[in-house]
């Protein structure tokens, strides 16, 4: 029989250490003949990223030599950091951002030899003759700001590092993709102030495969305001495909104009925050396999049978031409590299989490739609507290953590997230909000956030919490909001713009001063806030109005802040100024900073520390005693906590 215990104090099988035990971050699947490759981010190796090969005989080996890490920082977020063809691997190394081959030989010169602070490469594609690698290049001068960073599209000769410029004179480039005959090149570009989910241009040109000389460039799609093009890809027969939201939904198009079937309310790509997104591919006979997303759940179209997954990424054709390999996950299954045959038979090749929790402890996400401001509705995934060994007291309702995802142009997923289950197994409810501005619901929903960041996202997170409280599912006096990056901004904005709703907040590298961010951030996002708030500096008053740091007089609840000290996306000053304001006001708070961490925490020790500190903090603030023996986090003005 389950034991009755206060919510938040349940004994959980998910100890903080389990969040990283045997855990890796999987990304960027590739197939080369019968060999399958993927990238593993390893918290146990201080976040090092390693390309792994699974041979046809099932043998699994690391490809990246010791001391190197396959991670690019183009656009700071990176993404596709390697390619492989006929056994030849080319990748970007994190420490110096140079191109290397699988033997550890540097292909490109050091930045200092070129008189630059950094030269970075991303979105690699090796040519079919193995002589060149196509990639996006990003050059950072020794002095200057984001406006001085140069992006272009280049071909690097693997024998000697000679570099040929394929396309330039645009602010950004991505997705260089060569046709099967090696004589046509497709790529994407866009200019400030657009982000790639706002407006991009798809180009096609002829290319000489021996010299990489490009000629006859023309625009195939996009080019007019308000059309986002993504994922150019060639079919085996040489027909160019891409994804476009010209209809209001991201759907697949063909250069020859032939229609591609689609399902209403389904989108076939997501926002290009990182390089190398791949949600569709082709089998040998030209038939398409694609992942479509609707209301936070993805299905894999083009294969038979019913698969036990609800999320698919990095979908690529396997060497046999009759199956695909992808990253797949489900509410009760950690992300894994999976091979799926045409008939729906599947094989798990590598799981991201070895130490899985018994499925009886998993809280399944419940999609909810709830009313919000302006007679509109918004979307979220609700996770009820769940632990087969415990129940809550009949006269008590659980605390609720409202998750505000990053981006903000992003979306939450229904795949297994042990970070969420960490709370639900302890008796804390979680609602993961796809507020207005999130992707997966069409362009109109995505553009609800245009000019309204700090308003629509806050309203939707507040209404998600109030909706669950009004339905008697959670305790209205113990509502918490938590988020990272842009989600951290939403957290801070909710606590300052809508005081009294939440009892506590947790900001992970969140934005406190929108104006400071507009002045001091990297090139990729240096004009992002033009669309979310307004053009800077013309709209400086609006930036101040939307910045939580200028409204700390409204802060009234405890707050914990987490920050990486090498973060170039949201600099540490953002969290530090908020901690200083909290100290001046005498509000109980904690500030936990990490040396050597960038935007998002990758080291095992950091991830464990965050989980322990957050549990300690919320237990103290919300009035429950965790069953875990976690180190108490240092709370400034702890004597002022009242519960």
C-alpha positions, 0 to 999 in steps of 0.5 A: 500500500502507498504511504501517505506523506506530504507532497514534496517529501516523497522518497524518489528513486531519482537521486540528483546523481541519477540525472547524470549517471550513465547519461549522454546527450545524443545528437547529429546522427549520420550514416556512412554505408553500413556504419552509423555515427552520432555525437555524444555529449558526456557530462562525466567528461566535463561535457566533452562531445565525442563522435561515436561509430557503430560498425555493421558488426555491432562494434562501437568505437569513439572516433574523436581522439582523446583531448579533442571535442566535436563541438562548434560554437558558430552562432554560439549554439552550434549544432552539426559539428561533423560529417563523414563520407567513405570512412573519412570524418571531419569535425570542429574541435571545441577548444580552438574551433579548427577543422580536424579529421578523425586521425586528429590532424588539424586541417585549417590554420589556427585563428592567430595565424590569420590575425583573428580571435576565432575562426569557427566552422559548422554544418559540414558536408564532405563532397562526394569525391572526398576532396572538400568539406563545405561549411559555414564559416564565422570569423571573429576579429581581435577587437570589435563587437557583433557587427564585426563578425563575418559569416560566409559559406566556404569549401575547405580542401581537406588536403591542405586547408585551402579555402574557397568562398562559395557565398558571402555578403549576407549576414548568415548562412546555413545548410550547404547541400550538394546534389547527388551528381555534385554539380548543384549546390543549395544553401540558405541565407538571411539578414538582420533583423530576421531570425531563421524562423522569420524569413530565409532565402533558399539559393541554388547554383551550379558548382564545378566539383574540381575547383568549387567555383560557383555560378548562376546563383538564383533564389528558389524559395523565400526571398519575400518577407515573412517566409521561413525556409528550412532543411534543403535536401536532395532526393536520390533522383536529384530533386531539391526539397525544402520546408517552408511556412508560406502556407502558415505551417512548415510543410515540405515543397519540391522544386519541380512543383509536384505536391507533397501530401501533408496533415492539417495541424502538423509541422515538419520542422522546428526553429533552426536554433542549431545547425543540422536539423533533419526531420525528413529523408529519402529511402533508396526508391525515393519515398520519403520518411518524415517526422511531423509534430502536432501539439508537442507530439511527433509521429514518423510518417512513411514507415509501417506499424505503431512505434512506441515513441513520441519524439523524432529528431535527426532522421537520416537514411540508413546505408541499406536504403530501406530503413532510417536511423534517428533519435527517438524518445517517448514519455517513458523512454529516454532519447536513443539512437534507433534504426527503423525499418520500412515495416516499422520494426525497430532496434535501439542502438544507443540509449542516452540514459543507462540507469533508467527508472522503473516505468511505474514511477513515470508521470505521463504528460497530459496535453492541456489547452487552457484559456488565456488573455484576449479570449485565446487559448494556450497549450501545455503538458501537465505532469501530475505527481506520481509515485507508486509508493506514496500518496499525498494527504487528502486535505493537501494539494501539491506544489506546482512548478511552471516551466517556461522553455527557452528560445523563446521561439522553441517548444517543449517535448513529450519525451522522457525528461528525468529533470521533470520526473525528479520533481513528480516522483517527489510529489511536486506537479509540473506544467511545461508551457508552450506559451504563445510564440512556441513552435509546432502550432503554426506561424500565427501562434508563433507570432503571438510573441512578436513585440510582446515578449514579457507579456504573452509568455508571462500571461500564458504561464500565469494562466496555466498555473491559475487554470490548474489551481482553479481545477483543484489539482494544485495548491494555489499558495505554492506555485513556482515558476522556473526557466532557463535563458529566455525562459529565465527571462519569463520567470523574472518577468512573471515575478516582477510584472505579475507579483503575488501569483508565484510563491518562488522562482528559479532562473537559470541564466535568465535575462534581467535587463533586455536593454543590456542584452541588446547591447551585449550579446552575440551576432546571431541574436543581436537583432532578435529583440527587434522582433520580440520587443522593438528596434533598439535603440529607438524603442529604448523606453520599451526595453526598460519597461520590459526589463525585470531589473527595472521593476525589482520594487515589485519583487516579493518572493524568494528566488534562486539564480543559476549562472555559467560564468563563461556564458556568451549568450546571457552574460553573468552580469544579468544574474549578478545584477538581479542578485544584487537587487534582491540583496538590497531589498532584503528578499531571500535568495540564492545565487549559484555560479559555475566556473567553466560553464557556458550557456546551459550546464554540461558538466556532471557536477554542475547538473547535480549541484543545480538539482540539489540546490533547487530541491533544498531551496524550494523545500525551505521556501514551500515548507516541505522536507525533502526525503533526500539528504541534500546539502543545504543551499546558502540562502541570503536573508534566509531569516526572512523566510516565512512559511 
